[in-house]
Amino acid sequence: MAIGRTLKTTLKKIVSALKDFAGQQCWKPDEYKILFQISKKWGFVSVFFIVKDFGELDSHEMWERVWKSLENSTLTEQDRVYTIRLSVRDWKQMREGGIYSIPLGFIDQEELLAVPSVVD
């Protein structure tokens, strides 16, 4: 999948914001995972953030904290050309599978950002 420079920059900013959030939670890099699914046709970037655990928070409270972290990040209006859809799961939910499993079509952020960008 070829992605434009603008979209790639946006994805990098999302990754940076989520890594900063993970750092604030004292999670190590192997305690969270960031996955993306991009739909150019429908204009959205789906982000699947799998985290160590929610601690004392429920899943909705954790989602709100992660979302606020994204909102307070360096994303600009130009970065928001695509609608950002965020899902947050913990490892326990992932092991349960079913509705909590990783949907088809999601790509690990490292793999996606390794793809050369093209001119927008």
KOLSERO-490514 format. One record per atom (N, C-alpha, C): residue number from 0; residue in three letters; atom name; x, y, z. Coordinates in steps of 0.1 Angstrom, whole numbers, plus 5000, padded with zeros to 4 digits. Each point is the difference from the previous one (the first is absolute). Layout:
// KOLSERO-490514
[NUM,'ALA','CA',[X,Y,Z]],
...
***
This chain:
// KOLSERO-490514
[0,'MET','N',[5008,4988,5000]],
[0,'MET','CA',[4992,5012,5000]],
[0,'MET','C',[5009,5012,5000]],
[1,'ALA','N',[4998,5009,4990]],
[1,'ALA','CA',[5007,5013,5000]],
[1,'ALA','C',[4992,5010,5008]],
[2,'ILE','N',[5007,5008,5008]],
[2,'ILE','CA',[4993,5011,5007]],
[2,'ILE','C',[5007,5013,4997]],
[3,'GLY','N',[4993,5010,5000]],
[3,'GLY','CA',[5005,5013,4997]],
[3,'GLY','C',[5008,5006,5011]],
[4,'ARG','N',[5008,5010,4997]],
[4,'ARG','CA',[5009,5006,5011]],
[4,'ARG','C',[4991,5006,5011]],
[5,'THR','N',[4989,5007,4996]],
[5,'THR','CA',[4992,5006,5011]],
[5,'THR','C',[4994,4990,5009]],
[6,'LEU','N',[4995,4989,4994]],
[6,'LEU','CA',[4994,4989,5009]],
[6,'LEU','C',[5011,4994,5008]],
[7,'LYS','N',[5011,4998,4995]],
[7,'LYS','CA',[5011,4993,5007]],
[7,'LYS','C',[5004,5009,5012]],
[8,'THR','N',[5001,5013,4998]],
[8,'THR','CA',[5003,5010,5010]],
[8,'THR','C',[4990,4999,5011]],
[9,'THR','N',[4987,4999,4996]],
[9,'THR','CA',[4989,4999,5010]],
[9,'THR','C',[5001,4988,5008]],
[10,'LEU','N',[5003,4988,4994]],
[10,'LEU','CA',[5002,4988,5006]],
[10,'LEU','C',[5011,5000,5010]],
[11,'LYS','N',[5011,5007,4997]],
[11,'LYS','CA',[5012,5001,5009]],
[11,'LYS','C',[4996,5008,5012]],
[12,'LYS','N',[4992,5011,4998]],
[12,'LYS','CA',[4996,5008,5011]],
[12,'LYS','C',[4990,4992,5010]],
[13,'ILE','N',[4992,4992,4994]],
[13,'ILE','CA',[4991,4991,5008]],
[13,'ILE','C',[5008,4991,5008]],
[14,'VAL','N',[5010,4993,4994]],
[14,'VAL','CA',[5009,4991,5007]],
[14,'VAL','C',[5007,5007,5011]],
[15,'SER','N',[5005,5011,4997]],
[15,'SER','CA',[5008,5008,5010]],
[15,'SER','C',[4991,5003,5012]],
[16,'ALA','N',[4988,5005,4998]],
[16,'ALA','CA',[4991,5003,5011]],
[16,'ALA','C',[4996,4987,5008]],
[17,'LEU','N',[4998,4989,4993]],
[17,'LEU','CA',[4997,4988,5008]],
[17,'LEU','C',[5012,4994,5007]],
[18,'LYS','N',[5012,5002,4995]],
[18,'LYS','CA',[5012,4996,5007]],
[18,'LYS','C',[5002,5009,5012]],
[19,'ASP','N',[4997,5013,4998]],
[19,'ASP','CA',[5002,5009,5012]],
[19,'ASP','C',[4990,4996,5011]],
[20,'PHE','N',[4987,4997,4996]],
[20,'PHE','CA',[4990,4995,5009]],
[20,'PHE','C',[5005,4988,5007]],
[21,'ALA','N',[5005,4990,4993]],
[21,'ALA','CA',[5005,4988,5006]],
[21,'ALA','C',[5011,5002,5010]],
[22,'GLY','N',[5009,5010,4996]],
[22,'GLY','CA',[5011,5003,5009]],
[22,'GLY','C',[4995,5006,5013]],
[23,'GLN','N',[4989,5008,4999]],
[23,'GLN','CA',[4994,5006,5012]],
[23,'GLN','C',[4994,4990,5009]],
[24,'GLN','N',[4996,4988,4994]],
[24,'GLN','CA',[4995,4989,5008]],
[24,'GLN','C',[5011,4991,5005]],
[25,'CYS','N',[5012,5003,4996]],
[25,'CYS','CA',[5012,4992,5004]],
[25,'CYS','C',[4999,4986,4993]],
[26,'TRP','N',[4994,4999,4988]],
[26,'TRP','CA',[5000,4988,4993]],
[26,'TRP','C',[5013,4999,4991]],
[27,'LYS','N',[5006,4989,5000]],
[27,'LYS','CA',[5011,4997,4991]],
[27,'LYS','C',[4995,4998,4986]],
[28,'PRO','N',[5009,5001,4990]],
[28,'PRO','CA',[4996,4998,4986]],
[28,'PRO','C',[4993,4987,4997]],
[29,'ASP','N',[5004,4989,5008]],
[29,'ASP','CA',[4994,4987,4997]],
[29,'ASP','C',[4986,4999,5008]],
[30,'GLU','N',[4996,5010,5006]],
[30,'GLU','CA',[4987,5000,5008]],
[30,'GLU','C',[4989,5007,4993]],
[31,'TYR','N',[5002,5004,4987]],
[31,'TYR','CA',[4989,5006,4992]],
[31,'TYR','C',[5003,4998,4986]],
[32,'LYS','N',[4990,5001,4992]],
[32,'LYS','CA',[5001,4998,4985]],
[32,'LYS','C',[4991,5010,4993]],
[33,'ILE','N',[5005,5005,4989]],
[33,'ILE','CA',[4992,5010,4992]],
[33,'ILE','C',[4998,4995,4986]],
[34,'LEU','N',[4988,4998,4996]],
[34,'LEU','CA',[4996,4995,4987]],
[34,'LEU','C',[4992,5010,4993]],
[35,'PHE','N',[5001,5000,4987]],
[35,'PHE','CA',[4992,5009,4991]],
[35,'PHE','C',[4992,4993,4989]],
[36,'GLN','N',[4989,5006,4997]],
[36,'GLN','CA',[4993,4996,4987]],
[36,'GLN','C',[4996,5013,4994]],
[37,'ILE','N',[5003,5002,4987]],
[37,'ILE','CA',[4997,5012,4993]],
[37,'ILE','C',[4990,4998,4989]],
[38,'SER','N',[4991,5008,4999]],
[38,'SER','CA',[4990,5000,4989]],
[38,'SER','C',[5000,5013,4993]],
[39,'LYS','N',[5007,5001,4989]],
[39,'LYS','CA',[5001,5012,4993]],
[39,'LYS','C',[4986,5003,4994]],
[40,'LYS','N',[4993,4990,4996]],
[40,'LYS','CA',[4987,5001,4993]],
[40,'LYS','C',[4990,5007,5010]],
[41,'TRP','N',[5000,4996,5013]],
[41,'TRP','CA',[4990,5005,5009]],
[41,'TRP','C',[5006,5011,5009]],
[42,'GLY','N',[5013,5003,4999]],
[42,'GLY','CA',[5007,5011,5007]],
[42,'GLY','C',[5002,4998,5014]],
[43,'PHE','N',[5004,4988,5004]],
[43,'PHE','CA',[5003,4998,5015]],
[43,'PHE','C',[5012,4992,5002]],
[44,'VAL','N',[5006,5002,5012]],
[44,'VAL','CA',[5011,4992,5005]],
[44,'VAL','C',[4995,4994,5013]],
[45,'SER','N',[5000,4987,5000]],
[45,'SER','CA',[4996,4993,5012]],
[45,'SER','C',[5013,4996,5008]],
[46,'VAL','N',[5000,5003,5013]],
[46,'VAL','CA',[5011,4998,5008]],
[46,'VAL','C',[4996,4989,5011]],
[47,'PHE','N',[5007,4990,5001]],
[47,'PHE','CA',[4998,4989,5009]],
[47,'PHE','C',[5012,5001,5010]],
[48,'PHE','N',[4997,5004,5012]],
[48,'PHE','CA',[5010,5001,5011]],
[48,'PHE','C',[4998,4990,5010]],
[49,'ILE','N',[5009,4990,5001]],
[49,'ILE','CA',[4999,4989,5009]],
[49,'ILE','C',[5010,5003,5011]],
[50,'VAL','N',[4995,5000,5013]],
[50,'VAL','CA',[5008,5005,5011]],
[50,'VAL','C',[5002,4989,5010]],
[51,'LYS','N',[5009,5001,5009]],
[51,'LYS','CA',[5003,4991,5011]],
[51,'LYS','C',[4988,4997,5008]],
[52,'ASP','N',[4994,5010,5006]],
[52,'ASP','CA',[4988,4998,5008]],
[52,'ASP','C',[4994,5014,5002]],
[53,'PHE','N',[4987,5001,5005]],
[53,'PHE','CA',[4994,5012,5002]],
[53,'PHE','C',[5001,5005,5015]],
[54,'GLY','N',[5008,4992,5008]],
[54,'GLY','CA',[5001,5004,5014]],
[54,'GLY','C',[4987,5000,5007]],
[55,'GLU','N',[4997,5011,5006]],
[55,'GLU','CA',[4988,5002,5008]],
[55,'GLU','C',[4988,5006,4991]],
[56,'LEU','N',[5003,5002,4987]],
[56,'LEU','CA',[4991,5006,4991]],
[56,'LEU','C',[4992,4990,4993]],
[57,'ASP','N',[4987,5003,4996]],
[57,'ASP','CA',[4993,4991,4991]],
[57,'ASP','C',[5004,5004,4986]],
[58,'SER','N',[4996,4992,4990]],
[58,'SER','CA',[5004,5002,4986]],
[58,'SER','C',[4996,5013,4995]],
[59,'HIS','N',[4989,5005,5004]],
[59,'HIS','CA',[4995,5013,4995]],
[59,'HIS','C',[5009,5012,5005]],
[60,'GLU','N',[5003,4999,5013]],
[60,'GLU','CA',[5009,5010,5006]],
[60,'GLU','C',[5014,5000,4994]],
[61,'MET','N',[5005,4988,4997]],
[61,'MET','CA',[5013,4999,4994]],
[61,'MET','C',[4999,5006,4985]],
[62,'TRP','N',[4990,4997,4993]],
[62,'TRP','CA',[4998,5005,4987]],
[62,'TRP','C',[5000,5015,5000]],
[63,'GLU','N',[4993,5006,5010]],
[63,'GLU','CA',[4999,5015,5001]],
[63,'GLU','C',[5014,5006,5002]],
[64,'ARG','N',[5007,4994,5009]],
[64,'ARG','CA',[5014,5005,5003]],
[64,'ARG','C',[5009,4999,4987]],
[65,'VAL','N',[4999,4989,4993]],
[65,'VAL','CA',[5008,4999,4988]],
[65,'VAL','C',[4996,5010,4990]],
[66,'TRP','N',[4987,5002,4998]],
[66,'TRP','CA',[4994,5009,4990]],
[66,'TRP','C',[5005,5015,5004]],
[67,'LYS','N',[4999,5003,5013]],
[67,'LYS','CA',[5004,5014,5004]],
[67,'LYS','C',[5015,5002,4997]],
[68,'SER','N',[5008,4989,5001]],
[68,'SER','CA',[5014,5001,4997]],
[68,'SER','C',[5002,5002,4985]],
[69,'LEU','N',[4992,4994,4992]],
[69,'LEU','CA',[5001,5003,4986]],
[69,'LEU','C',[4996,5014,4997]],
[70,'GLU','N',[4989,5004,5006]],
[70,'GLU','CA',[4995,5014,4997]],
[70,'GLU','C',[5010,5010,5004]],
[71,'ASN','N',[5008,4998,5011]],
[71,'ASN','CA',[5009,5009,5005]],
[71,'ASN','C',[5014,4999,4993]],
[72,'SER','N',[5001,4991,4991]],
[72,'SER','CA',[5013,4998,4993]],
[72,'SER','C',[5002,5010,4989]],
[73,'THR','N',[5010,4998,4992]],
[73,'THR','CA',[5004,5010,4990]],
[73,'THR','C',[4993,4999,4987]],
[74,'LEU','N',[4989,4992,5000]],
[74,'LEU','CA',[4991,4999,4988]],
[74,'LEU','C',[4995,5014,4997]],
[75,'THR','N',[5001,5003,4987]],
[75,'THR','CA',[4995,5013,4995]],
[75,'THR','C',[4987,4997,4992]],
[76,'GLU','N',[4994,5011,4996]],
[76,'GLU','CA',[4988,4999,4991]],
[76,'GLU','C',[5003,4992,4987]],
[77,'GLN','N',[5012,5003,4995]],
[77,'GLN','CA',[5005,4993,4988]],
[77,'GLN','C',[5001,4985,5002]],
[78,'ASP','N',[5004,4996,5013]],
[78,'ASP','CA',[5001,4986,5003]],
[78,'ASP','C',[4986,4993,5001]],
[79,'ARG','N',[4990,5008,5003]],
[79,'ARG','CA',[4987,4995,5002]],
[79,'ARG','C',[4991,4999,4988]],
[80,'VAL','N',[5007,4999,4988]],
[80,'VAL','CA',[4993,4998,4988]],
[80,'VAL','C',[4992,4987,5000]],
[81,'TYR','N',[5006,4990,5007]],
[81,'TYR','CA',[4994,4987,5002]],
[81,'TYR','C',[4993,5000,5014]],
[82,'THR','N',[4989,4994,5001]],
[82,'THR','CA',[4993,4998,5013]],
[82,'THR','C',[5008,4989,5007]],
[83,'ILE','N',[5003,5003,5013]],
[83,'ILE','CA',[5007,4990,5008]],
[83,'ILE','C',[4990,4992,5008]],
[84,'ARG','N',[5001,4987,4998]],
[84,'ARG','CA',[4991,4991,5008]],
[84,'ARG','C',[5010,4993,5010]],
[85,'LEU','N',[4996,5000,5013]],
[85,'LEU','CA',[5009,4994,5010]],
[85,'LEU','C',[4993,4989,5007]],
[86,'SER','N',[5007,4989,5001]],
[86,'SER','CA',[4996,4988,5008]],
[86,'SER','C',[5011,4998,5010]],
[87,'VAL','N',[4997,4997,5013]],
[87,'VAL','CA',[5010,4997,5010]],
[87,'VAL','C',[4996,4987,5006]],
[88,'ARG','N',[5009,4991,5001]],
[88,'ARG','CA',[4998,4987,5006]],
[88,'ARG','C',[5012,4997,5009]],
[89,'ASP','N',[4998,4991,5010]],
[89,'ASP','CA',[5011,4996,5008]],
[89,'ASP','C',[5003,4985,4996]],
[90,'TRP','N',[5011,4995,5005]],
[90,'TRP','CA',[5005,4987,4996]],
[90,'TRP','C',[4990,4989,5005]],
[91,'LYS','N',[4993,5002,5011]],
[91,'LYS','CA',[4991,4990,5005]],
[91,'LYS','C',[4988,4999,4990]],
[92,'GLN','N',[4995,5011,4996]],
[92,'GLN','CA',[4989,5000,4990]],
[92,'GLN','C',[5005,4993,4987]],
[93,'MET','N',[5012,5003,4996]],
[93,'MET','CA',[5005,4994,4987]],
[93,'MET','C',[5000,4985,5002]],
[94,'ARG','N',[5004,4995,5011]],
[94,'ARG','CA',[5001,4985,5002]],
[94,'ARG','C',[4986,4994,5000]],
[95,'GLU','N',[4990,5008,5004]],
[95,'GLU','CA',[4986,4995,4999]],
[95,'GLU','C',[4995,4997,4986]],
[96,'GLY','N',[5006,5008,4991]],
[96,'GLY','CA',[4996,4999,4986]],
[96,'GLY','C',[4986,5005,4997]],
[97,'GLY','N',[4994,4994,4990]],
[97,'GLY','CA',[4986,5004,4996]],
[97,'GLY','C',[5000,5015,4996]],
[98,'ILE','N',[4991,5007,5006]],
[98,'ILE','CA',[4999,5015,4997]],
[98,'ILE','C',[5012,5008,5003]],
[99,'TYR','N',[5008,4994,5009]],
[99,'TYR','CA',[5012,5007,5004]],
[99,'TYR','C',[5013,4997,4992]],
[100,'SER','N',[4999,4991,4990]],
[100,'SER','CA',[5011,4997,4992]],
[100,'SER','C',[5004,5011,4990]],
[101,'ILE','N',[5011,4999,4995]],
[101,'ILE','CA',[5005,5010,4990]],
[101,'ILE','C',[4992,4997,4987]],
[102,'PRO','N',[4993,5010,4995]],
[102,'PRO','CA',[4993,4998,4987]],
[102,'PRO','C',[5010,4998,4989]],
[103,'LEU','N',[4995,4994,4989]],
[103,'LEU','CA',[5008,4998,4988]],
[103,'LEU','C',[5003,5013,4994]],
[104,'GLY','N',[5012,5001,4994]],
[104,'GLY','CA',[5004,5012,4993]],
[104,'GLY','C',[5008,5010,5008]],
[105,'PHE','N',[5002,4998,5013]],
[105,'PHE','CA',[5008,5009,5008]],
[105,'PHE','C',[5015,4996,4998]],
[106,'ILE','N',[5008,5011,4999]],
[106,'ILE','CA',[5015,4998,4997]],
[106,'ILE','C',[5007,5006,5012]],
[107,'ASP','N',[5010,4994,5005]],
[107,'ASP','CA',[5009,5005,5010]],
[107,'ASP','C',[5006,5013,4996]],
[108,'GLN','N',[5001,5010,5009]],
[108,'GLN','CA',[5005,5013,4996]],
[108,'GLN','C',[5014,4999,4995]],
[109,'GLU','N',[5009,4992,5005]],
[109,'GLU','CA',[5013,4999,4995]],
[109,'GLU','C',[5001,4995,4985]],
[110,'GLU','N',[4992,4991,4997]],
[110,'GLU','CA',[4999,4995,4986]],
[110,'GLU','C',[4994,5010,4991]],
[111,'LEU','N',[4990,5007,5004]],
[111,'LEU','CA',[4993,5010,4992]],
[111,'LEU','C',[5010,5012,4998]],
[112,'LEU','N',[5006,5005,5010]],
[112,'LEU','CA',[5009,5011,4998]],
[112,'LEU','C',[5013,4997,4993]],
[113,'ALA','N',[5003,4987,4999]],
[113,'ALA','CA',[5012,4997,4992]],
[113,'ALA','C',[4997,5000,4985]],
[114,'VAL','N',[4988,5001,4996]],
[114,'VAL','CA',[4996,5001,4986]],
[114,'VAL','C',[5004,5014,4994]],
[115,'PRO','N',[5007,5000,4989]],
[115,'PRO','CA',[5004,5013,4995]],
[115,'PRO','C',[4988,5009,4997]],
[116,'SER','N',[5001,5013,5003]],
[116,'SER','CA',[4988,5009,4997]],
[116,'SER','C',[5001,5005,4985]],
[117,'VAL','N',[4989,5003,4995]],
[117,'VAL','CA',[4999,5006,4987]],
[117,'VAL','C',[4996,5014,5000]],
[118,'VAL','N',[5002,5007,4989]],
[118,'VAL','CA',[4995,5014,5000]],
[118,'VAL','C',[4985,5001,5001]],
[119,'ASP','N',[4995,5009,5008]],
[119,'ASP','CA',[4986,5001,5002]],
[119,'ASP','C',[4993,5005,4987]],
***
